[in-house]
Amino acid sequence: MPISGRKVPPRAIEKEQATVASTISGREVELPAMWNRMFEPRVLTDYTPDGFAKLAELSGAESLEWCYGCGKCIPVCPVDLVGEYGPRKLHRKVQTGLDLLSDPDLWMCTTCGNCLRVCPKEVDMIQIMPAAREAALSEGNVPGELQDVFEKTFRYGNALGENPRRRAQWTRDAGVPVRILSKEPGPVDVLFYVEDYWSYHPRGQEAARAFARVAHALGIDWAILGPEEKTLGDSQRLAGEKGLFDALVEDVTATLAKYEFARIATPDPHGFNALVKEYPKRGHTFEALHYTQLLAPLVDKITWAKELPYKVTFHDPCYLGRHNGEYDAPRTLINAIPGIELREMGRCKQNGYCCGGGGGGMWLDGFTRDHTSERLSERRVREAAETGADTLVVCCPYEVSRFEDAAKSTGNGHLKVRDIIELIDEAMDHAG
C-alpha cells in the first residue's frame, strides 16, 4: 500500500556474506549480498494454501488461483496507477497469507474489467469480487459507507435514500410533457428507466430534462415509471449484496410486468449492464438500450439550431464500453454536434480509464482515500486536461458529479463536465 501517497519499494533482508562450495570442483566462492538471498528458503514455505482454498469455496472466486504471474494486468489496472493493486498483486498477497475477505484490498477493485481484457489465464475480477464481498458481508466485514447505501437501497429503492414519491419531480421543469405510466397507462415504445442519479441528483436532473426535450423533439414514444421505479441494483450486486439485488429483480420485474412496452432505455451503463446480462440469468429478458444507442440512429433527424465551439474529450464508461462493447454510439452523437472538436485521450475505448465509481466505488471515496495517492476521478481529469479540451464529455450518471469535484480538487476548474445529452440539447437550442 502507498504511504503518504507514495509507493514504497520492498526492502530486501540480506546476509552480509555467503560462501558457496562448487559441487564439481569443491572450490568455495564468496558471493556478495545482492546475490546471496536467493539461497535462502523461499518465503512461500512459511505459508499454506488456505487463502486460496477459502476463495475456491466461493462460486465465481476460483479464478484468482489461475494467475501465473505474467503481470499484464498491472499496467492496465486503474487502481495501481494511484496505489498498489491488480490481480497479480492480490494473487501474491493471498499466496503469502492474506485473508482477502478481511482486508481493505477487497473493496479497492472497481470491476472495470481492464485486467480481464489482457489476462491470458482469464482471472476474472468481475466474478471474484462480488463473490468474495458477499462472503465478507456475511462475516460482518463491510465499509460503513457501503453499508449505509445498502440500507438506503433496501428501505427506499434507491442508493441516495430519497423518497420514492419524488422520483418524477425532475419532470416539472423539463418544459415538455413527460408521460408517467401509472397516471397514463397504455402501450409505449420506449420505457425510459431513469435510475437514481438522473432522478435525484441536481446535475443528473439537468441531464434528464435535456433528454426529455430531445426525445420530445424527435417524436419518440416514451414514458417513465415515476414513483414505481426502483434501482436496477447492479452496483449493489457488484459490491457484494447479491441478496438485495435478487430482491430488487423481483420488485422491478413485477412492476414492469404491469405495462406494455417494446424497449427499455436507460442513461445508466450499470443499469444497462444489469438488463443485458444479469436479469436474463434470472429469466427476465428485455430489449435494452443505453440512451446513446437509442438516439444514435436518429441523429440525421435532429434539427440543429446552433454550433457549439467546444474542444471536448470523451470518457468511455467501463460498463458501456469494455463490458458491453459500445464505443461508437456516444461518438456518433458527439461528432454530429455542429462545431464540436473531439480530442481523444490516450486511454480510451478498450483501454479507457475508470472513473472509480464502478463495483460500489461510487460510495467508497472516503474508504479508498487512505489507500491511494489520489482518486481515480482526479487522475482521469488530469488526463482530460492534458488534451487541451475545455469540456469533458460523459454519458454515465455517476461521472458528472465525480468529475466536477475532481476538476476542482486538481485545479482544473476551467474544465467543464457535460453529459452528451446536455450538449445535444444546447445545440438544438431548446433553452432559446
TITORPA-320101 format. One line per 8 residues: number of its first residue (from 1); for each residue z, x, y of C-alpha. Coordinates in nm, 2 decimals, padded with zeros to 4 digits. Last residue first. Layout:
<nodes>
NUM = Z,X,Y  ...
</nodes>
This chain:
<nodes>
432 = -02.65,-03.37,02.97  -02.39,-03.35,02.69  -02.66,-03.43,02.44  -02.86,-03.13,02.55  -03.05,-03.08,02.22  -02.98,-02.71,02.27  -02.61,-02.79,02.30  -02.60,-03.00,01.99
424 = -02.79,-02.73,01.79  -02.54,-02.47,01.92  -02.24,-02.68,01.82  -02.39,-02.74,01.48  -02.42,-02.36,01.42  -02.04,-02.33,01.48  -01.95,-02.12,01.78  -01.74,-01.81,01.84
416 = -01.79,-01.64,02.18  -01.75,-01.27,02.21  -01.62,-01.17,02.55  -01.27,-01.18,02.42  -01.34,-00.87,02.22  -01.00,-00.70,02.28  -00.91,-00.70,01.92  -00.64,-00.97,01.95
408 = -00.86,-01.20,02.15  -01.16,-01.18,01.92  -00.93,-01.22,01.62  -00.79,-01.55,01.75  -01.14,-01.68,01.81  -01.24,-01.55,01.47  -00.97,-01.74,01.28  -01.01,-02.05,01.49
400 = -01.39,-02.07,01.43  -01.37,-01.95,01.07  -01.19,-02.21,00.86  -01.44,-02.49,00.95  -01.73,-02.29,00.79  -02.07,-02.27,00.95  -02.03,-01.96,01.18  -02.20,-01.80,01.48
392 = -02.05,-01.50,01.66  -02.19,-01.51,02.02  -02.25,-01.23,02.27  -02.42,-01.00,02.02  -02.42,-00.63,02.08  -02.43,-00.57,01.70  -02.09,-00.38,01.73  -01.92,-00.70,01.84
384 = -01.99,-00.86,01.51  -01.84,-00.56,01.32  -01.53,-00.57,01.53  -01.50,-00.95,01.47  -01.52,-00.88,01.10  -01.23,-00.63,01.11  -01.02,-00.88,01.31  -01.10,-01.16,01.06
376 = -00.99,-00.93,00.77  -00.65,-00.90,00.94  -00.54,-00.55,01.04  -00.37,-00.25,00.88  -00.28,-00.45,00.57  00.03,-00.51,00.36  00.28,-00.64,00.61  00.03,-00.87,00.78
368 = -00.06,-01.02,00.45  00.23,-01.26,00.45  00.19,-01.38,00.81  -00.19,-01.43,00.75  -00.13,-01.63,00.44  -00.25,-01.98,00.52  -00.62,-01.92,00.54  -00.58,-01.67,00.25
360 = -00.55,-01.96,00.01  -00.83,-01.83,-00.20  -01.06,-01.79,00.10  -00.95,-01.74,00.46  -00.98,-01.37,00.50  -01.31,-01.38,00.70  -01.49,-01.21,00.41  -01.77,-00.95,00.46
352 = -02.12,-01.03,00.35  -02.27,-00.82,00.08  -02.49,-01.09,-00.07  -02.59,-01.22,00.29  -02.44,-00.98,00.55  -02.25,-00.66,00.59  -02.47,-00.46,00.83  -02.45,-00.75,01.08
344 = -02.77,-00.94,01.15  -02.89,-00.99,01.51  -03.03,-01.33,01.57  -03.19,-01.40,01.92  -03.17,-01.76,02.02  -03.41,-01.88,02.30  -03.51,-02.21,02.12  -03.30,-02.30,01.82
336 = -03.51,-02.28,01.51  -03.38,-01.93,01.41  -03.02,-02.07,01.38  -03.12,-02.37,01.17  -03.33,-02.17,00.93  -03.06,-01.90,00.92  -02.80,-02.16,00.81  -03.03,-02.29,00.53
328 = -03.14,-01.95,00.41  -02.82,-01.79,00.27  -02.72,-02.04,00.00  -02.64,-01.87,-00.33  -02.34,-02.07,-00.43  -02.05,-01.82,-00.46  -02.21,-01.54,-00.25  -02.34,-01.76,00.02
320 = -02.16,-02.09,00.07  -01.82,-01.99,-00.07  -01.83,-01.65,00.10  -01.92,-01.79,00.44  -02.20,-01.58,00.59  -02.12,-01.46,00.94  -02.41,-01.48,01.18  -02.48,-01.27,01.49
312 = -02.60,-01.41,01.82  -02.78,-01.30,02.13  -02.78,-01.61,02.34  -03.04,-01.74,02.59  -03.01,-02.10,02.47  -03.34,-02.29,02.55  -03.34,-02.65,02.65  -03.42,-03.00,02.54
304 = -03.51,-02.95,02.17  -03.62,-03.26,01.98  -03.53,-03.21,01.62  -03.78,-03.34,01.36  -03.90,-03.00,01.26  -03.54,-02.91,01.16  -03.51,-03.19,00.91  -03.53,-02.97,00.60
296 = -03.24,-02.75,00.75  -03.02,-03.05,00.83  -02.88,-03.15,00.49  -02.86,-02.79,00.37  -02.67,-02.69,00.68  -02.43,-02.97,00.62  -02.34,-02.83,00.28  -02.48,-03.06,00.01
288 = -02.36,-03.24,-00.29  -02.55,-03.46,-00.53  -02.24,-03.58,-00.73  -02.10,-03.52,-01.07  -01.75,-03.62,-01.18  -01.65,-03.55,-01.54  -01.37,-03.30,-01.48  -01.60,-02.99,-01.51
280 = -01.83,-03.18,-01.27  -01.55,-03.18,-01.00  -01.51,-02.80,-01.02  -01.86,-02.65,-00.96  -02.07,-02.84,-00.71  -01.80,-03.07,-00.56  -01.54,-02.79,-00.55  -01.79,-02.55,-00.40
272 = -01.88,-02.79,-00.13  -01.51,-02.84,-00.05  -01.48,-02.46,-00.01  -01.80,-02.44,00.19  -01.66,-02.70,00.43  -01.92,-02.88,00.66  -01.96,-03.16,00.39  -02.25,-03.37,00.26
264 = -02.22,-03.62,-00.02  -02.54,-03.79,-00.15  -02.68,-04.12,-00.26  -02.39,-04.36,-00.16  -02.23,-04.67,-00.30  -01.86,-04.70,-00.24  -01.54,-04.78,-00.44  -01.60,-04.50,-00.68
256 = -01.55,-04.25,-00.40  -01.19,-04.36,-00.36  -01.11,-04.32,-00.73  -01.29,-03.98,-00.72  -01.07,-03.86,-00.44  -00.74,-03.97,-00.60  -00.82,-03.83,-00.94  -00.95,-03.50,-00.80
248 = -00.65,-03.47,-00.58  -00.42,-03.49,-00.88  -00.62,-03.22,-01.06  -00.59,-03.00,-00.75  -00.21,-03.05,-00.73  -00.18,-02.95,-01.09  -00.40,-02.65,-01.04  -00.19,-02.52,-00.75
240 = -00.27,-02.15,-00.79  -00.41,-02.04,-00.46  -00.76,-02.10,-00.60  -00.67,-02.47,-00.66  -00.52,-02.51,-00.31  -00.85,-02.37,-00.17  -01.05,-02.62,-00.38  -00.85,-02.92,-00.27
232 = -01.11,-03.19,-00.20  -00.89,-03.29,00.10  -00.81,-03.66,00.12  -01.03,-03.93,00.28  -00.91,-04.29,00.29  -00.82,-04.27,00.67  -01.19,-04.21,00.76  -01.42,-04.24,00.46
224 = -01.73,-04.13,00.66  -02.08,-04.27,00.71  -02.44,-04.16,00.71  -02.80,-04.29,00.75  -02.96,-04.00,00.93  -03.16,-04.11,01.24  -03.21,-03.76,01.37  -03.03,-03.84,01.70
216 = -02.74,-03.99,01.51  -02.71,-03.69,01.29  -02.71,-03.46,01.59  -02.45,-03.67,01.78  -02.22,-03.69,01.48  -02.26,-03.32,01.41  -02.15,-03.23,01.76  -01.85,-03.46,01.72
208 = -01.75,-03.28,01.41  -01.80,-02.94,01.58  -01.56,-03.04,01.86  -01.32,-03.18,01.60  -01.31,-02.84,01.43  -01.20,-02.68,01.76  -00.92,-02.93,01.80  -00.81,-02.90,01.43
200 = -00.77,-03.25,01.27  -01.08,-03.39,01.11  -01.30,-03.08,01.13  -01.02,-02.88,00.98  -00.92,-03.12,00.70  -01.25,-03.23,00.53  -01.54,-03.43,00.70  -01.69,-03.56,00.38
192 = -02.01,-03.72,00.51  -02.13,-03.98,00.27  -02.51,-03.97,00.31  -02.75,-04.25,00.21  -02.52,-04.55,00.26  -02.47,-04.87,00.07  -02.22,-05.12,00.20  -01.88,-05.13,00.36
184 = -01.82,-05.13,00.74  -01.45,-05.10,00.80  -01.36,-04.91,00.48  -01.69,-04.73,00.51  -01.63,-04.58,00.86  -01.95,-04.57,01.06  -01.96,-04.33,01.35  -02.11,-04.48,01.67
176 = -02.22,-04.22,01.93  -02.04,-04.05,02.22  -01.82,-03.85,01.98  -01.51,-03.91,02.18  -01.36,-04.18,01.96  -01.49,-04.01,01.64  -01.21,-03.75,01.65  -00.96,-04.01,01.56
168 = -01.11,-04.05,01.21  -00.84,-03.88,01.01  -00.56,-04.00,01.23  -00.44,-04.26,00.98  -00.40,-03.98,00.73  -00.11,-03.84,00.94  -00.14,-03.46,00.97  00.03,-03.21,00.74
160 = -00.23,-02.95,00.81  -00.33,-02.89,00.45  -00.44,-03.25,00.40  -00.35,-03.53,00.15  -00.03,-03.62,00.34  00.25,-03.56,00.09  00.09,-03.34,-00.17  -00.12,-03.15,00.09
152 = 00.19,-03.10,00.31  00.39,-02.97,00.02  00.12,-02.73,-00.09  00.08,-02.60,00.26  00.45,-02.53,00.29  00.45,-02.35,-00.04  00.17,-02.13,00.09  00.36,-02.02,00.40
144 = 00.67,-01.96,00.19  00.50,-01.72,-00.04  00.51,-01.82,-00.41  00.71,-01.69,-00.71  00.90,-01.98,-00.86  00.82,-01.89,-01.22  00.58,-02.19,-01.25  00.42,-02.07,-00.92
136 = 00.37,-01.72,-01.08  00.18,-01.88,-01.37  -00.04,-02.07,-01.13  -00.10,-01.75,-00.94  -00.21,-01.57,-01.25  -00.46,-01.84,-01.35  -00.59,-01.88,-00.99  -00.62,-01.50,-00.95
128 = -00.79,-01.41,-01.28  -01.07,-01.67,-01.26  -01.22,-01.58,-00.92  -01.11,-01.23,-00.99  -01.37,-01.20,-01.27  -01.40,-00.86,-01.43  -01.77,-00.89,-01.53  -01.79,-00.55,-01.70
120 = -02.07,-00.42,-01.49  -01.89,-00.53,-01.17  -02.12,-00.55,-00.86  -02.12,-00.92,-00.79  -01.78,-00.97,-00.94  -01.63,-00.74,-00.67  -01.80,-00.95,-00.40  -01.65,-01.27,-00.52
112 = -01.46,-01.37,-00.21  -01.15,-01.46,-00.42  -00.93,-01.39,-00.11  -00.72,-01.14,-00.30  -00.39,-01.05,-00.13  -00.16,-01.30,-00.31  -00.12,-01.13,-00.65  -00.08,-00.79,-00.47
104 = 00.26,-00.91,-00.34  00.40,-00.85,-00.70  00.59,-01.10,-00.92  00.30,-01.22,-01.13  00.13,-00.88,-01.13  00.40,-00.71,-01.33  00.31,-00.35,-01.26  00.38,-00.10,-01.55
96 = 00.12,00.17,-01.53  -00.17,-00.02,-01.67  -00.09,-00.31,-01.44  -00.12,-00.07,-01.15  -00.45,00.08,-01.28  -00.60,-00.27,-01.33  -00.50,-00.37,-00.98  -00.67,-00.05,-00.85
88 = -00.99,-00.13,-01.04  -00.98,-00.49,-00.93  -00.96,-00.40,-00.56  -00.69,-00.31,-00.32  -00.52,-00.07,-00.08  -00.54,-00.18,00.28  -00.79,-00.28,00.56  -01.11,-00.18,00.39
80 = -00.95,-00.25,00.05  -00.91,-00.61,00.15  -01.28,-00.66,00.20  -01.36,-00.53,-00.15  -01.71,-00.38,-00.15  -01.61,-00.02,-00.15  -01.35,-00.08,-00.43  -01.55,-00.29,-00.68
72 = -01.78,-00.01,-00.79  -01.48,00.19,-00.91  -01.61,00.28,-01.26  -01.26,00.23,-01.40  -01.33,00.07,-01.73  -01.21,-00.28,-01.64  -01.21,-00.52,-01.93  -00.83,-00.56,-01.90
64 = -00.87,-00.77,-01.59  -01.09,-01.01,-01.80  -00.80,-01.19,-01.96  -00.70,-01.39,-01.66  -00.90,-01.71,-01.73  -00.66,-01.87,-01.98  -00.33,-01.70,-01.94  -00.19,-01.52,-02.24
56 = -00.41,-01.22,-02.16  -00.21,-01.18,-01.84  00.12,-01.12,-02.01  -00.05,-00.89,-02.27  -00.20,-00.69,-01.99  00.14,-00.62,-01.84  00.30,-00.56,-02.18  00.06,-00.27,-02.26
48 = 00.35,-00.03,-02.25  00.43,00.26,-02.02  00.56,00.62,-02.02  00.26,00.74,-02.22  00.04,00.63,-01.94  00.16,00.91,-01.72  -00.03,01.17,-01.93  00.18,01.45,-02.07
40 = 00.15,01.76,-01.86  -00.14,02.00,-01.92  -00.35,01.85,-01.64  -00.07,01.95,-01.40  -00.16,02.31,-01.45  -00.47,02.31,-01.24  -00.37,02.30,-00.88  -00.05,02.49,-00.97
32 = -00.24,02.81,-01.05  -00.31,02.90,-01.41  -00.19,03.21,-01.59  -00.38,03.31,-01.89  -00.24,03.45,-02.22  -00.47,03.61,-02.47  -00.44,03.48,-02.82  -00.81,03.54,-02.87
24 = -00.91,03.20,-03.01  -00.62,02.96,-02.94  -00.60,03.10,-02.59  -00.24,03.11,-02.46  -00.16,02.91,-02.14  00.08,03.02,-01.88  00.18,02.77,-01.61  00.31,02.82,-01.26
16 = 00.48,02.64,-00.97  00.47,02.31,-01.16  00.30,02.02,-00.99  00.40,01.68,-00.86  00.09,01.52,-00.70  00.14,01.30,-00.40  -00.10,01.00,-00.37  -00.27,00.95,-00.04
8 = -00.11,00.72,00.21  -00.34,00.46,00.38  -00.25,00.39,00.73  -00.14,00.06,00.90  00.22,00.16,00.93  00.23,00.24,00.56  -00.07,00.12,00.35  00.00,00.00,00.00
</nodes>
